[in-house]
Every structure is written in C-alpha cells, then in structure tokens.
Amino acid sequence: MQSDLLWHPFTQEKTKGKQIHIERGEGTKIFDTDGKSYLDMISSWWVNLHGHANLEIADAIYRQAKKLEHVIFAGFTHTPAVELCTELSKFLPESLVKFFFSDNGSTSVEVALKMAYQFWFNVGERNRTIFLCFEGAYHGDTFGAMSVSAIPKFHDVFKELFFKSVAIPFPNTWDYDDAAEEKEQNALRVLEECLESYGNQVAAFIMEPIIQGASGMKYSQPSFVKKVCELLKNYGILLIFDEVMTGFYRTGKMFALEHVCIAPDIICLSKGLTGGFLPLALTVTTKRIYDAFLGDGFNKALAHGHSYTANPIACAAAIASTGLLSRDETIKNINKIVSIQKENLEKLYSMFSSVIMRPRCLGTIAAFDLDDKSYNVKDISLKLLNMGVFIRPLGNTVYLLPPYCISQDELVYSYRAIEDCLTIAL
Ligand SMILES: *Cc1c(COP(=O)(O)O)cnc(C)c1O
C-alpha cells in the first residue's frame, strides 16, 4: 500500500510527519494499527455524536443499503428523506418548514446563500446583493462559503475571487469578561452604521449563532446575538444561522437558536446530522422564502442540486441518530457532560490562571486559550496524544468537544491529562 498517494486536508504536507493510521473505532475511542487507543475529544472534527461505530446507526445503514442505496432526487422522493425531515421538524421552530438536501456543511451554506440571493431577485429587490457576516466567521471552504467567512489564514489567497461581503466585529467574550458589554456595544455600533448607509442593499446576514467554531470556539452572549437579529429585522435582512457545528446539542440545546429564542429565515445543518457516519446536509427555510421560488416556468426555481442529494443511506443514519438524540438517556448524558465540563474547566483555570486565558463553556463545549509564551501548544497536544487523549487545538485555543457517550471517568481523565501536561511544561 502506498500512503504517499494521499494529500490531507488543512495540512502542510512538507512538515506533516507520520499520520496516525486508524483501524477501528468504538464509542469514544479510536484505535490505531498498533492497537493504541485515543479518546476522540473533538468528535472527529465535530461530526460524531454517539461514539464511533455505533451499532444502531450501523444497522440502520446496513438495512437501508440492502433496500435502496440511492435514487435521483429530482422527480423522485423516498421514505428516509420524508421521515428524517418529519422528525427534525419537531425540533425546529414552526416557521422552518422547507428542507433542501445537500452533502456537507459548505454546500448547505452555498444553498442558503443562493436561496437568500435569489429570493430577493425573484421578488424584484435586485439591489440586495451584499452579505454580512462576523469577523472570524467560518462557513466552509467552497467559494460562496469562503466569501462570507473571515479567517485570513484560511482564505486570503482567494480573496480577489470573492463576492461582496462585509464582516462585523464579533465580541469574542468569555466567562469572566469585564469588557463584554463594551465589545458588544462596539459591534452593534459598527453594524448600525453599516445598516444606515446600505442596509437596504443587504441580502442576508449569515452567522454561527453564539459560538464560532473554526476561528477558535469564540463566544458571544445570546443577548448580543438577539440584539443583532433585531437590528437586521428593521431592514428586512434575511437571517441565516449556520448551525453546522452548533446543532444537535453541542451547545446543550438541540439547536443554538434556542438560546436566543429566534427563528432564522434559513438554517444550515450538517456535521452531526448523521451522528458522524455519512456526509449529509440540510438547508431549512420558511414558506415565505420557498413561495418566492414558485412560478409556471423554471426561471424562478432554485437551480441547485448534487448527485447524492438526499442519499437514502445517509438519511437512514440521520434518522437513527435523531432517534438516539430523543432518548432520555442521551439527554441525561449530555447534561452530565455540561456540568463536568464546567466544573473541570473552572478547576483547571483556578490551577493555571496565569497561563489559561478566556476560559469559556457552552453546553458540551469547553475551551480556553493557552498563553503561547509559556507553552508550545503543539507539544502539549503531542504529549496528550501519547497519553491517549486526542485534541486538535485551533491556534492556541484548546477545546474539548466530546461525543455524548463519553463517561465521567473518560472526561475527567482528559482534564487530568491536560493538567499533567501543563504542570510538566511549566
Ligand atoms: C465545518 C463547518 C462548515 C463546513 O462544513 P463541511 O462539512 O466541512 O463542508 C460550515 N460551517 C460551520 C459553522 C462549520 O463548523
């Protein structure tokens, strides 16, 4: 076998070193070909909900694969798609009633952007061509998604090719932040100025509600997000919530929108949708937006679709995962994770308050920034890996985002391991 055939994502190939060869997974653990196990403390890039190789999801996939593996989704429909949307609609705001399938987070964002843009086109407000986003936003790696993202390190090479978007400051607050109010006021002021000068040319504001993932688990208070949404409403601007990361109880609620009590015009879902088994995404919107695409000819229709749209096997995995999320046992464990994270992050912060900055906890996600003058964050994650704990810091941000089947012992062990690494390195 030739492993040098591969080019890995988000990786400097020259310095990448040896990639760990994983053979199997079980629950919270992944096992390499030497049999060494690692606790997957980032849920494999935030997709895994119920642990690896979950038997119920695996069985659902097997059963569906034997019945119908795939069928074109134009001119045809199927039960797994209908059943999945029916189940999910029970968790979503009543106004979100039209479900459009695609394959991954980036495509769910592309669909949302096209829906928003074409909505205004179809209703005759063709000057609405600008998109707003937050500084530090990450919405995916395709061109539309990159155009509304604002992480220079990832996307700057391509910026000449992007369409028009404006990034509003993101408060980036934390659990003990005295300056939260001031930062929020500043962001709101910038937003108001933008809206006053060209609010009626804005098609939509896309945001990761409350917590930005890829830019480093950056936090803003729900009350702030609410104020932003209210300002947008005055200008009729569409609101897109990208819940690709925050969805499915990551923030302690099924969807982060529940923290702000706001129903967006469009929501993007992916990552945890299938419990981390198969790529699948949904862009869900309102009847109002949907209706603007109706007409006698094709010209008003949404010209978008992917070969694997609404793949039945992926839908079956998503139905099984949603079923698991509906169980009391799962919710109990999620709530337990929330309190263990909070308690242990506080403890860690109290032990290392001179080198840990901006500790923040939201739902099942815990994050902090390490003073990189005192620590080499890469060394810390390597040490942790040797101790059987897999994390993948974002810059100097260390975060734990575990699968929901994690036991108290495993989670506490991860904190003790971090504690040991920080102690040794000091
Ligand atoms: C990961 C992510 C995406 C992109 O999803 P992919 O499946 O990687 O294309 C979009 N938005 C957010 C908030 C994400 O975290």
PDBQT file of the ligand as one rigid body, heavy atoms in Angstrom, charges set to zero:
ROOT
HETATM    1  C1  LIG A 501     -17.439  22.680   9.422  1.00  0.00    +0.000 C 
HETATM    2  C2  LIG A 501     -18.295  23.853   9.192  1.00  0.00    +0.000 A 
HETATM    3  C3  LIG A 501     -18.762  24.161   7.911  1.00  0.00    +0.000 A 
HETATM    4  C4  LIG A 501     -18.346  23.395   6.686  1.00  0.00    +0.000 C 
HETATM    5  O1  LIG A 501     -18.776  22.076   6.733  1.00  0.00    +0.000 OA
HETATM    6  P1  LIG A 501     -18.044  20.968   5.833  1.00  0.00    +0.000 P 
HETATM    7  O2  LIG A 501     -18.881  19.767   6.020  1.00  0.00    +0.000 OA
HETATM    8  O3  LIG A 501     -16.672  20.829   6.380  1.00  0.00    +0.000 OA
HETATM    9  O4  LIG A 501     -18.059  21.474   4.440  1.00  0.00    +0.000 OA
HETATM   10  C5  LIG A 501     -19.616  25.241   7.767  1.00  0.00    +0.000 A 
HETATM   11  N1  LIG A 501     -19.986  25.964   8.831  1.00  0.00    +0.000 NA
HETATM   12  C6  LIG A 501     -19.562  25.700  10.070  1.00  0.00    +0.000 A 
HETATM   13  C7  LIG A 501     -20.030  26.531  11.204  1.00  0.00    +0.000 C 
HETATM   14  C8  LIG A 501     -18.693  24.638  10.294  1.00  0.00    +0.000 A 
HETATM   15  O5  LIG A 501     -18.235  24.399  11.527  1.00  0.00    +0.000 OA
ENDROOT
TORSDOF 0
